[in-house]
Each structure stands twice: as C-alpha cells, then as structure tokens.
Amino acid sequence: MNKSLAVLFIILGLTSCSAKNEHYYKAHPNELQQALKACPNKQPVGLTCEQLESLASRMNKLAYQLQLSPQGFGKKIMALQETIVKEQAQLKIDNNNTNLQANLTQNRHDLADHLAVVRWFESPMS
C-alpha cells in the first residue's frame, strides 16, 4: 500500500511540473493571458512568444465567432465531427493517402480548438 501511495505521489509530482504546451494553454485561458503579459520579459518554457500570440489570436477569433453566433458555432463543430468520421472511414479504405491524413489531422486540431473555446465559456472561472 505504501508503495502505491509513493508511486501516486511521484506521478502527481511529475505531471504537475510538466511543460505548459499548446494543449495546456487551450485549457487554461487565464494562464495564456498571464503568459502573454509576461512574454516580452519572461520567455515561457513550452512555447515561444510568437507561438503564444498565434494561439491567443486563433482562440480569440473562435471566441468571437462563438459569441457572434452560438448556433453557427455549434453547427461548425458538428460539421467538423462529421468530416472527421468520413475521413476516418475513407482512410480505412485508402490508408496511404497522405493528403487525407493531413486533412484529418487539421480537422482534429480545428475541432479541439473549437471545443476548447466552448469549455472556456462554460467554465465557472470565465
């Protein structure tokens, strides 16, 4: 039992010290804002200042789209999900299609961005 607790604490310690990457900042908008404010003076560990600015710009555009048309934003999420399913089915048939694989990767990335923005607005911290 003590070994299990020790392993658990080690895992928790390692994950709490992990680098703040794009995924982290998508899930933590306040941290993204803080990192951007500190960026010229303090270089973030996981991303460059330019990458942070690009991420913030992309997420702000999506947040604006969500506020402008929540229903349209939801339709875009559903369309991305449908496209991803179709592309996955097509890849089962033709798994050597690099163009299709690239499109699938981009669509998954876009869907993750859209869902992250929705989480921002449903979060009690926003």
N, CA and C atoms as a LAMMPS dump frame, in Angstrom:
ITEM: TIMESTEP
0
ITEM: NUMBER OF ATOMS
378
ITEM: BOX BOUNDS ff ff ff
-5.0000000000000000e+02 5.0000000000000000e+02
-5.0000000000000000e+02 5.0000000000000000e+02
-5.0000000000000000e+02 5.0000000000000000e+02
ITEM: ATOMS id mol type element x y z
1 1 1 N 0.822 -1.19 0
2 1 2 C 0 0 0
3 1 3 C 0.872 1.261 0
4 2 1 N 1.931 1.244 0.806
5 2 2 C 2.815 2.413 0.857
6 2 3 C 3.499 2.637 -0.483
7 3 1 N 3.83 1.536 -1.163
8 3 2 C 4.46 1.666 -2.479
9 3 3 C 3.492 2.314 -3.467
10 4 1 N 2.232 1.929 -3.383
11 4 2 C 1.222 2.511 -4.274
12 4 3 C 1.082 4.01 -4.038
13 5 1 N 1.068 4.411 -2.791
14 5 2 C 0.973 5.836 -2.475
15 5 3 C 2.208 6.589 -2.955
16 6 1 N 3.371 5.986 -2.782
17 6 2 C 4.606 6.636 -3.228
18 6 3 C 4.595 6.824 -4.738
19 7 1 N 4.164 5.796 -5.468
20 7 2 C 4.088 5.886 -6.926
21 7 3 C 3.086 6.963 -7.335
22 8 1 N 1.958 7.015 -6.657
23 8 2 C 0.945 8.025 -6.957
24 8 3 C 1.495 9.435 -6.759
25 9 1 N 2.206 9.657 -5.66
26 9 2 C 2.773 10.986 -5.409
27 9 3 C 3.849 11.349 -6.427
28 10 1 N 4.623 10.377 -6.841
29 10 2 C 5.644 10.636 -7.866
30 10 3 C 4.984 11.028 -9.176
31 11 1 N 3.947 10.294 -9.561
32 11 2 C 3.235 10.6 -10.808
33 11 3 C 2.61 11.985 -10.732
34 12 1 N 1.968 12.291 -9.618
35 12 2 C 1.367 13.617 -9.46
36 12 3 C 2.426 14.714 -9.498
37 13 1 N 3.559 14.457 -8.895
38 13 2 C 4.639 15.441 -8.911
39 13 3 C 5.171 15.676 -10.304
40 14 1 N 5.325 14.605 -11.073
41 14 2 C 5.838 14.745 -12.433
42 14 3 C 4.849 15.457 -13.34
43 15 1 N 3.578 15.148 -13.203
44 15 2 C 2.593 15.787 -14.076
45 15 3 C 2.374 17.246 -13.705
46 16 1 N 2.548 17.587 -12.452
47 16 2 C 2.365 18.988 -12.07
48 16 3 C 3.517 19.859 -12.554
49 17 1 N 4.656 19.252 -12.844
50 17 2 C 5.815 20.005 -13.321
51 17 3 C 5.965 19.925 -14.835
52 18 1 N 4.994 19.376 -15.509
53 18 2 C 5.113 19.225 -16.957
54 18 3 C 5.089 20.587 -17.644
55 19 1 N 5.662 20.625 -18.827
56 19 2 C 5.755 21.876 -19.584
57 19 3 C 4.367 22.366 -19.976
58 20 1 N 4.242 23.651 -20.05
59 20 2 C 2.979 24.255 -20.464
60 20 3 C 3.008 24.376 -21.982
61 21 1 N 2.332 23.45 -22.626
62 21 2 C 2.301 23.424 -24.087
63 21 3 C 0.993 24.019 -24.596
64 22 1 N 0.791 23.91 -25.902
65 22 2 C -0.403 24.487 -26.522
66 22 3 C -1.675 23.907 -25.922
67 23 1 N -1.693 22.607 -25.687
68 23 2 C -2.87 21.96 -25.11
69 23 3 C -3.186 22.552 -23.729
70 24 1 N -2.157 22.767 -22.94
71 24 2 C -2.35 23.335 -21.604
72 24 3 C -2.983 24.724 -21.693
73 25 1 N -2.432 25.551 -22.562
74 25 2 C -2.939 26.922 -22.665
75 25 3 C -4.347 26.975 -23.253
76 26 1 N -4.7 26.011 -24.094
77 26 2 C -6.077 25.96 -24.604
78 26 3 C -7.06 25.682 -23.471
79 27 1 N -6.625 24.884 -22.516
80 27 2 C -7.498 24.52 -21.402
81 27 3 C -7.478 25.554 -20.279
82 28 1 N -6.499 26.445 -20.282
83 28 2 C -6.346 27.424 -19.207
84 28 3 C -6.195 28.831 -19.788
85 29 1 N -7.296 29.464 -20.153
86 29 2 C -7.219 30.78 -20.802
87 29 3 C -6.568 31.855 -19.928
88 30 1 N -6.765 31.776 -18.621
89 30 2 C -6.141 32.773 -17.747
90 30 3 C -4.624 32.637 -17.755
91 31 1 N -4.147 31.399 -17.797
92 31 2 C -2.704 31.163 -17.873
93 31 3 C -2.144 31.673 -19.199
94 32 1 N -2.902 31.495 -20.265
95 32 2 C -2.482 32.005 -21.574
96 32 3 C -2.348 33.523 -21.516
97 33 1 N -3.322 34.165 -20.919
98 33 2 C -3.297 35.623 -20.802
99 33 3 C -2.107 36.079 -19.954
100 34 1 N -1.854 35.388 -18.858
101 34 2 C -0.72 35.735 -17.985
102 34 3 C 0.607 35.547 -18.72
103 35 1 N 0.722 34.443 -19.458
104 35 2 C 1.96 34.173 -20.193
105 35 3 C 2.195 35.232 -21.263
106 36 1 N 1.132 35.671 -21.916
107 36 2 C 1.267 36.721 -22.931
108 36 3 C 1.713 38.045 -22.313
109 37 1 N 1.168 38.367 -21.162
110 37 2 C 1.55 39.616 -20.491
111 37 3 C 3.023 39.599 -20.083
112 38 1 N 3.485 38.435 -19.634
113 38 2 C 4.862 38.317 -19.163
114 38 3 C 5.847 38.017 -20.286
115 39 1 N 5.324 37.74 -21.458
116 39 2 C 6.142 37.219 -22.549
117 39 3 C 7.351 38.072 -22.944
118 40 1 N 7.237 39.347 -23.132
119 40 2 C 8.45 40.053 -23.568
120 40 3 C 9.593 39.95 -22.552
121 41 1 N 9.255 39.88 -21.27
122 41 2 C 10.276 39.842 -20.217
123 41 3 C 10.641 38.43 -19.787
124 42 1 N 9.685 37.525 -19.86
125 42 2 C 9.902 36.16 -19.383
126 42 3 C 9.467 35.181 -20.469
127 43 1 N 10.433 34.491 -21.044
128 43 2 C 10.149 33.527 -22.105
129 43 3 C 9.477 32.293 -21.504
130 44 1 N 8.296 31.92 -21.982
131 44 2 C 7.635 30.719 -21.46
132 44 3 C 8.427 29.461 -21.82
133 45 1 N 8.283 28.426 -21.005
134 45 2 C 9.061 27.204 -21.177
135 45 3 C 8.588 26.378 -22.362
136 46 1 N 7.295 26.194 -22.519
137 46 2 C 6.777 25.278 -23.529
138 46 3 C 6.673 25.842 -24.931
139 47 1 N 6.418 27.136 -25.061
140 47 2 C 6.183 27.762 -26.363
141 47 3 C 6.951 29.074 -26.464
142 48 1 N 7.181 29.509 -27.683
143 48 2 C 7.784 30.823 -27.885
144 48 3 C 6.704 31.892 -27.754
145 49 1 N 7.129 33.124 -27.623
146 49 2 C 6.169 34.235 -27.535
147 49 3 C 5.329 34.321 -28.804
148 50 1 N 5.954 34.08 -29.953
149 50 2 C 5.226 34.125 -31.224
150 50 3 C 4.16 33.033 -31.28
151 51 1 N 4.496 31.848 -30.786
152 51 2 C 3.519 30.757 -30.765
153 51 3 C 2.364 31.085 -29.822
154 52 1 N 2.678 31.689 -28.691
155 52 2 C 1.623 32.095 -27.756
156 52 3 C 0.706 33.136 -28.385
157 53 1 N 1.29 34.1 -29.074
158 53 2 C 0.49 35.14 -29.725
159 53 3 C -0.403 34.542 -30.802
160 54 1 N 0.142 33.608 -31.564
161 54 2 C -0.643 32.949 -32.607
162 54 3 C -1.799 32.157 -31.995
163 55 1 N -1.509 31.424 -30.935
164 55 2 C -2.548 30.647 -30.253
165 55 3 C -3.63 31.57 -29.696
166 56 1 N -3.228 32.638 -29.043
167 56 2 C -4.2 33.573 -28.464
168 56 3 C -5.055 34.213 -29.551
169 57 1 N -4.44 34.576 -30.651
170 57 2 C -5.188 35.178 -31.759
171 57 3 C -6.216 34.201 -32.317
172 58 1 N -5.786 32.962 -32.53
173 58 2 C -6.685 31.933 -33.064
174 58 3 C -7.847 31.682 -32.105
175 59 1 N -7.547 31.574 -30.818
176 59 2 C -8.589 31.287 -29.843
177 59 3 C -9.53 32.486 -29.673
178 60 1 N -8.995 33.692 -29.744
179 60 2 C -9.847 34.884 -29.645
180 60 3 C -10.796 34.992 -30.835
181 61 1 N -10.306 34.655 -32.024
182 61 2 C -11.179 34.669 -33.206
183 61 3 C -12.315 33.669 -33.044
184 62 1 N -11.979 32.489 -32.531
185 62 2 C -13.017 31.48 -32.312
186 62 3 C -13.998 31.928 -31.227
187 63 1 N -13.492 32.546 -30.177
188 63 2 C -14.375 33.042 -29.114
189 63 3 C -15.326 34.1 -29.658
190 64 1 N -14.824 34.949 -30.532
191 64 2 C -15.671 35.969 -31.151
192 64 3 C -16.754 35.308 -32.007
193 65 1 N -16.368 34.288 -32.774
194 65 2 C -17.346 33.575 -33.604
195 65 3 C -18.42 32.926 -32.737
196 66 1 N -18.018 32.36 -31.606
197 66 2 C -18.979 31.728 -30.7
198 66 3 C -19.952 32.758 -30.142
199 67 1 N -19.452 33.904 -29.749
200 67 2 C -20.324 34.945 -29.205
201 67 3 C -21.23 35.526 -30.277
202 68 1 N -20.711 35.655 -31.482
203 68 2 C -21.474 36.227 -32.583
204 68 3 C -22.631 35.318 -32.991
205 69 1 N -22.364 34.016 -33.068
206 69 2 C -23.391 33.069 -33.497
207 69 3 C -23.178 31.713 -32.816
208 70 1 N -23.717 31.542 -31.606
209 70 2 C -23.554 30.267 -30.909
210 70 3 C -24.081 29.079 -31.717
211 71 1 N -25.21 29.278 -32.391
212 71 2 C -25.787 28.195 -33.179
213 71 3 C -24.886 27.864 -34.373
214 72 1 N -24.38 28.876 -35.038
215 72 2 C -23.471 28.655 -36.156
216 72 3 C -22.186 27.979 -35.711
217 73 1 N -21.718 28.348 -34.526
218 73 2 C -20.508 27.741 -33.979
219 73 3 C -20.751 26.26 -33.695
220 74 1 N -21.916 25.957 -33.134
221 74 2 C -22.274 24.563 -32.879
222 74 3 C -22.386 23.762 -34.164
223 75 1 N -22.941 24.381 -35.198
224 75 2 C -23.039 23.705 -36.498
225 75 3 C -21.656 23.422 -37.066
226 76 1 N -20.73 24.35 -36.862
227 76 2 C -19.357 24.151 -37.338
228 76 3 C -18.712 22.965 -36.615
229 77 1 N -18.957 22.848 -35.316
230 77 2 C -18.431 21.716 -34.545
231 77 3 C -19.004 20.41 -35.078
232 78 1 N -20.31 20.396 -35.316
233 78 2 C -20.94 19.177 -35.84
234 78 3 C -20.409 18.838 -37.227
235 79 1 N -20.2 19.844 -38.061
236 79 2 C -19.667 19.609 -39.407
237 79 3 C -18.247 19.047 -39.329
238 80 1 N -17.442 19.574 -38.415
239 80 2 C -16.083 19.048 -38.243
240 80 3 C -16.126 17.59 -37.789
241 81 1 N -17.025 17.28 -36.858
242 81 2 C -17.15 15.903 -36.385
243 81 3 C -17.558 14.963 -37.518
244 82 1 N -18.512 15.39 -38.325
245 82 2 C -18.954 14.566 -39.456
246 82 3 C -17.825 14.373 -40.465
247 83 1 N -17.091 15.43 -40.735
248 83 2 C -15.979 15.346 -41.68
249 83 3 C -14.911 14.393 -41.164
250 84 1 N -14.621 14.466 -39.878
251 84 2 C -13.614 13.583 -39.283
252 84 3 C -14.034 12.127 -39.414
253 85 1 N -15.298 11.84 -39.146
254 85 2 C -15.795 10.461 -39.269
255 85 3 C -15.663 9.973 -40.71
256 86 1 N -16.037 10.815 -41.665
257 86 2 C -15.932 10.436 -43.08
258 86 3 C -14.481 10.208 -43.483
259 87 1 N -13.596 11.082 -43.024
260 87 2 C -12.18 10.935 -43.371
261 87 3 C -11.585 9.678 -42.748
262 88 1 N -11.992 9.359 -41.524
263 88 2 C -11.512 8.134 -40.892
264 88 3 C -11.979 6.903 -41.661
265 89 1 N -13.229 6.921 -42.098
266 89 2 C -13.753 5.803 -42.887
267 89 3 C -13.006 5.682 -44.208
268 90 1 N -12.737 6.809 -44.84
269 90 2 C -12.01 6.8 -46.109
270 90 3 C -10.579 6.302 -45.914
271 91 1 N -9.968 6.642 -44.784
272 91 2 C -8.6 6.194 -44.517
273 91 3 C -8.525 4.69 -44.291
274 92 1 N -9.613 4.098 -43.807
275 92 2 C -9.627 2.641 -43.662
276 92 3 C -9.54 1.971 -45.021
277 93 1 N -10.108 2.614 -46.019
278 93 2 C -10.074 2.088 -47.387
279 93 3 C -8.734 2.401 -48.042
280 94 1 N -8.288 3.633 -47.898
281 94 2 C -7.062 4.098 -48.556
282 94 3 C -6.138 4.716 -47.513
283 95 1 N -5.441 3.861 -46.74
284 95 2 C -4.626 4.373 -45.638
285 95 3 C -3.304 4.988 -46.084
286 96 1 N -2.99 4.954 -47.361
287 96 2 C -1.757 5.554 -47.863
288 96 3 C -1.962 6.97 -48.385
289 97 1 N -3.155 7.487 -48.288
290 97 2 C -3.469 8.817 -48.797
291 97 3 C -2.958 9.873 -47.805
292 98 1 N -1.782 10.427 -48.091
293 98 2 C -1.171 11.388 -47.169
294 98 3 C -1.949 12.7 -47.11
295 99 1 N -2.555 13.089 -48.216
296 99 2 C -3.349 14.317 -48.235
297 99 3 C -4.557 14.181 -47.306
298 100 1 N -5.2 13.04 -47.358
299 100 2 C -6.353 12.786 -46.494
300 100 3 C -5.922 12.733 -45.028
301 101 1 N -4.77 12.128 -44.765
302 101 2 C -4.258 12.077 -43.394
303 101 3 C -3.963 13.48 -42.867
304 102 1 N -3.407 14.327 -43.718
305 102 2 C -3.123 15.71 -43.316
306 102 3 C -4.418 16.471 -43.04
307 103 1 N -5.421 16.271 -43.894
308 103 2 C -6.722 16.92 -43.678
309 103 3 C -7.357 16.458 -42.372
310 104 1 N -7.268 15.163 -42.104
311 104 2 C -7.833 14.611 -40.874
312 104 3 C -7.141 15.217 -39.651
313 105 1 N -5.83 15.304 -39.705
314 105 2 C -5.079 15.9 -38.598
315 105 3 C -5.483 17.354 -38.384
316 106 1 N -5.607 18.106 -39.46
317 106 2 C -6.002 19.516 -39.354
318 106 3 C -7.418 19.654 -38.806
319 107 1 N -8.327 18.806 -39.273
320 107 2 C -9.711 18.868 -38.79
321 107 3 C -9.802 18.504 -37.311
322 108 1 N -9.005 17.531 -36.875
323 108 2 C -8.978 17.191 -35.449
324 108 3 C -8.457 18.371 -34.627
325 109 1 N -7.444 19.03 -35.148
326 109 2 C -6.878 20.202 -34.475
327 109 3 C -7.918 21.323 -34.395
328 110 1 N -8.609 21.564 -35.494
329 110 2 C -9.653 22.596 -35.517
330 110 3 C -10.782 22.269 -34.542
331 111 1 N -11.181 21 -34.502
332 111 2 C -12.238 20.586 -33.58
333 111 3 C -11.795 20.792 -32.136
334 112 1 N -10.56 20.433 -31.825
335 112 2 C -10.048 20.629 -30.465
336 112 3 C -10.063 22.109 -30.09
337 113 1 N -9.701 22.972 -31.027
338 113 2 C -9.735 24.419 -30.769
339 113 3 C -11.158 24.893 -30.488
340 114 1 N -12.097 24.465 -31.314
341 114 2 C -13.496 24.868 -31.132
342 114 3 C -14.032 24.398 -29.776
343 115 1 N -13.747 23.152 -29.427
344 115 2 C -14.242 22.613 -28.16
345 115 3 C -13.578 23.295 -26.969
346 116 1 N -12.314 23.671 -27.118
347 116 2 C -11.624 24.38 -26.036
348 116 3 C -12.295 25.725 -25.764
349 117 1 N -12.689 26.419 -26.815
350 117 2 C -13.354 27.715 -26.644
351 117 3 C -14.709 27.529 -25.965
352 118 1 N -15.424 26.49 -26.323
353 118 2 C -16.706 26.214 -25.663
354 118 3 C -16.467 25.974 -24.171
355 119 1 N -15.413 25.217 -23.84
356 119 2 C -15.091 24.968 -22.435
357 119 3 C -14.75 26.27 -21.707
358 120 1 N -14.083 27.197 -22.412
359 120 2 C -13.761 28.485 -21.788
360 120 3 C -15.029 29.164 -21.293
361 121 1 N -16.057 29.152 -22.124
362 121 2 C -17.274 29.882 -21.785
363 121 3 C -18.175 29.134 -20.816
364 122 1 N -18.036 27.831 -20.737
365 122 2 C -18.867 27.098 -19.78
366 122 3 C -18.16 26.936 -18.441
367 123 1 N -16.885 27.278 -18.39
368 123 2 C -16.108 27.166 -17.164
369 123 3 C -16.576 28.198 -16.141
370 124 1 N -16.663 27.82 -14.873
371 124 2 C -17.077 28.789 -13.855
372 124 3 C -16.039 29.892 -13.641
373 125 1 N -14.812 29.694 -14.129
374 125 2 C -13.753 30.686 -13.957
375 125 3 C -13.826 31.798 -14.992
376 126 1 N -14.584 31.623 -16.086
377 126 2 C -14.607 32.634 -17.15
378 126 3 C -15.517 33.788 -16.832
